[in-house]
Amino acid sequence: MKRLLFDIETSPCVGYFWRPGRNLNIPYDNIIKDNAIICIAYKWHGKDEVYSMTWEDGDDYEMLLKFITVVNSVDEAIGHNCDRFDLKWLRARCMYHRIPFPAHIQSFDTLKASRGQLALNSHRLDYIAKYLGVGKKNNDSGFDLWRGVMDGDSKSLKEMVKYCKNDVIILEKVYDELYKYSKPKIHAAVHVGGFKHHCPSCGSPDTKRNRKKTTAAGVPKVQMICNECNHYYTLAESVYWKSVTAEAESKALSHIE
């Protein structure tokens, strides 16, 4: 499977306001320059290299045009709060530039997975990474960094790209631990031509029955465990036997051929 881990950084709006403070209403009519995407960092799951793209003098058109070809080739996009932030921003900026963007992208949001499955003191990426001992965010990035980027300082832009790349690196490490305790969004085994009783998380056929379960409605289930990634998953017993039979028939047919 082609899994893409990614992160974006956006610019602030530029506008007029009377005074700073909390709980103030600034009408959109006061905006003189809308947000844009400053940079995008991404890597392919399991690969070493982290790629990056940046805007050109405040214009994110060419960057988005290039990144959309990457997005269109993925099976699953992985990000922290990507469903509510990154993907919506990418879609909004593509709409601004009239660049076609998929209406739906299969995603795995690590923030959603963390909130839905784990009782942690914080679900921020930095906290989860420290909790797991797999790294930390670069916390030296204050508003001065964004101000430097907005002022056209090339050094600030390089620092922001470095900050964004580091987020992607720790995102992958967090994802590698988190997905073991989460429900897969795509059945990895079936996606690559395997069978339903194979691991839906990593796609490995090296699995075993762990125990039998029965629902309140009396439907027998089979709990499985993957010997490769230790992921637990459950499927209906009828589906299990149908899948096992299909695999056996496939092996017998390939042996005859």
ROLUMMI-184723 format. One record per residue (C-alpha): x, y, z. Coordinates in steps of 0.05 Angstrom, whole numbers, plus 5000, padded with zeros to 4 digits. Each point is the difference from the previous one (the first is absolute). Layout:
<kenus>
XYZ/...
</kenus>
This chain:
<kenus>
500050005000/502250714986/499350375065/501750745001/501950375063/499550754993/499550675035/498850714977/501550705029/495550584983/500950755002/495850465044/494850474971/502250724991/494850525018/497950625038/497850005073/499150545052/503549675059/502549315022/496649585053/495749395014/492849894979/500350544946/496149964936/504050164937/495350004939/502549654937/499250674965/506250225039/504349474966/504750294948/503749354986/497449305010/503849415029/504149574954/504149365008/507350165013/502949304994/498349264996/504449445027/498649274985/503049314998/498049304979/498849525057/506049565012/504650434957/505650445026/499650634958/495650585021/498050474943/497850725004/496950544957/499350745013/496150584972/503350504953/500050715027/493549885037/496649634942/498249275013/497249854930/506049624971/501249625065/492849765002/500249814926/505949545014/497349725065/493349814970/503649484957/502849695064/493150015034/496749664940/504949415005/498949815073/495849445030/499850345068/502150685025/502350055072/500350645041/498850285070/493350374998/500349934925/492549904992/498250675031/506150404981/505149784948/495349684949/494950565006/505350524990/502949644939/493049934970/498450745015/506450264969/499249544939/492950274992/502750715003/504949844943/494849574963/504549395007/496049345000/500349655067/496749335021/493450085037/502149425044/506849765021/500849375041/503550265063/502549775067/499650585049/504649845059/496650535043/493249674990/503049315013/503350245064/493850345026/495549424982/504349435027/504550285055/499250355067/506150454996/501250655037/500850354933/498949804928/504950504971/505249684954/505750265043/497149695064/498649334967/507049974971/503150155068/495249515034/502449454953/507350225003/500550074924/502050744995/497150705008/497950604961/504650594989/497250495049/504650574981/495050234947/496650615028/496250544962/506650334983/501349424952/493350134965/501550754999/506749864966/496749564947/494850534987/505550524993/503449574946/505949785042/503049384967/503249765065/493350005035/496949614943/505549475006/498849955074/492549914989/501349444950/504649675050/494650075053/494749704954/504549424979/501449825073/492549985012/499349484944/505749585029/496949965069/493149914969/502349354968/502849755065/493550175037/495949684944/504149365002/498149915074/493050274997/497449594942/501149365040/494550235046/495350294948/495249744948/503050024930/496550454950/502049534942/500649245001/507349984980/500049264983/494050034954/502650644969/506449654976/496449364978/499949615065/494249705038/495450265054/503049575055/506850304987/502150615040/495850614981/505350465031/506649784969/497449504948/504149415026/497249304988/503849765062/494050015047/496749535049/493349905035/500350275070/493249825027/492649944983/495150555019/492450044995/495850634993/493650155039/496249834937/503249314999/504850124942/506449605009/506350414990/507449834995/505350435033/506549984961/507050245016/505550184950/506749685013/503550564963/497250635032/496249705060/493550344978/493549705026/493949994956/493349644996/495849734943/493849574995/501449265004/496449884934/504450524966/506149685031/498549314973/498050274932/506650384996/504249415023/496649564948/501250524945/507450035019/500649244999/496749964931/504550554974/506249635024/497649354970/498550334934/506950344997/503349335016/496449664942/502050554952/
</kenus>
